[in-house]
Amino acid sequence: GTGKTALAHYFAYLVYETGKKYSMEFKAVRVEAKDLLTAYWGETERRINELFAWSSANNGIVIMDEVERIMWRRTQYVSDDYTPKVVSTLGDALDNPLVRDKPFLFIITTNLPAMLDEMFKRPGRVFRVFYIPPLDIERKRAVIRQFEDRYGIRLGNEEKAELEKYVEVGDDVRFYFECRAINNDHTHCLNYVKSVIETRKQTQQTPIIA
């Protein structure tokens, strides 16, 4: 909703183009962290290890979205929970010399940076952190225009002003127009967006890319 993934793709493109100048071919892949998780014992670890093995063999650029699903703080779980083992497996994969000694780029995005395990914030694992702030007024208006065109829905000036007042990220605008496409009631859909925003604030979601 803030452009995190688009920015990650742009970084990957820059690395790919730079590599070509030095006769290096990079290969990129985008994965959702949740897609690595399975209900089968050992399968998640296998997927993680295979991903990093592929990266080390192919000058890989891995873009992983919603990493809070797989990098959640280990202190959040009870002693018999399986998730801390998965978190440790990912940390071990990042430290694997077969990966670290090869040209390799790991780009992660999250809306919950405060919830990531501290092991992923140490120097040597994260080299750059980019904070993407909420939309300013000009970006809000541009996003609203895009969704008006996409859905064929034209908002009145008062409706736009109210929507601009409350939305913070692109997903807020998307939720509003998805609602309007089903229930063409401005007040109802605006209240729905307000509830989404309030829920996000309660969970302290802050868009970030690292």
Secondary structure as the mmCIF struct_conf table of DSSP 4:
data_model
#
loop_
_struct_conf.conf_type_id
_struct_conf.id
_struct_conf.beg_label_comp_id
_struct_conf.beg_label_asym_id
_struct_conf.beg_label_seq_id
_struct_conf.end_label_comp_id
_struct_conf.end_label_asym_id
_struct_conf.end_label_seq_id
BEND BEND1 GLY A 3 GLY A 3
HELX_RH_AL_P HELX_RH_AL_P1 LYS A 4 LYS A 21
TURN_TY1_P TURN_TY1_P1 TYR A 22 SER A 23
STRN STRN1 LYS A 27 GLU A 32
HELX_RH_3T_P HELX_RH_3T_P1 ALA A 33 LEU A 36
BEND BEND2 ALA A 39 TYR A 40
TURN_TY1_P TURN_TY1_P2 TRP A 41 GLY A 42
HELX_RH_AL_P HELX_RH_AL_P2 GLU A 43 ALA A 57
TURN_TY1_P TURN_TY1_P3 ASN A 58 ASN A 59
STRN STRN2 GLY A 60 ASP A 65
HELX_RH_3T_P HELX_RH_3T_P2 VAL A 67 ARG A 69
TURN_TY1_P TURN_TY1_P4 ILE A 70 ILE A 70
BEND BEND3 MET A 71 MET A 71
STRN STRN3 TRP A 72 TRP A 72
HELX_RH_3T_P HELX_RH_3T_P3 ARG A 74 GLN A 76
BEND BEND4 TYR A 77 TYR A 77
TURN_TY1_P TURN_TY1_P5 SER A 79 ASP A 80
BEND BEND5 TYR A 82 TYR A 82
HELX_RH_AL_P HELX_RH_AL_P3 THR A 83 ASP A 95
HELX_RH_AL_P HELX_RH_AL_P4 PRO A 97 ARG A 100
TURN_TY1_P TURN_TY1_P6 ASP A 101 ASP A 101
BEND BEND6 LYS A 102 LYS A 102
STRN STRN4 LEU A 105 THR A 110
BEND BEND7 ASN A 111 ASN A 111
HELX_RH_3T_P HELX_RH_3T_P4 PRO A 113 MET A 115
STRN STRN5 LEU A 116 LEU A 116
HELX_RH_3T_P HELX_RH_3T_P5 GLU A 118 PHE A 120
BEND BEND8 LYS A 121 ARG A 122
TURN_TY1_P TURN_TY1_P7 PRO A 123 ARG A 125
STRN STRN6 PHE A 130 TYR A 131
HELX_LH_PP_P HELX_LH_PP_P1 PRO A 133 LEU A 135
HELX_RH_AL_P HELX_RH_AL_P5 ILE A 137 TYR A 151
TURN_TY1_P TURN_TY1_P8 GLY A 152 GLY A 152
HELX_RH_AL_P HELX_RH_AL_P6 ASN A 157 TYR A 166
BEND BEND9 VAL A 169 VAL A 169
HELX_RH_AL_P HELX_RH_AL_P7 GLY A 170 ILE A 182
BEND BEND10 ASN A 183 ASN A 183
HELX_RH_AL_P HELX_RH_AL_P8 HIS A 186 GLN A 202
TURN_TY1_P TURN_TY1_P9 THR A 203 GLN A 204
STRN STRN7 ILE A 208 ILE A 209
#
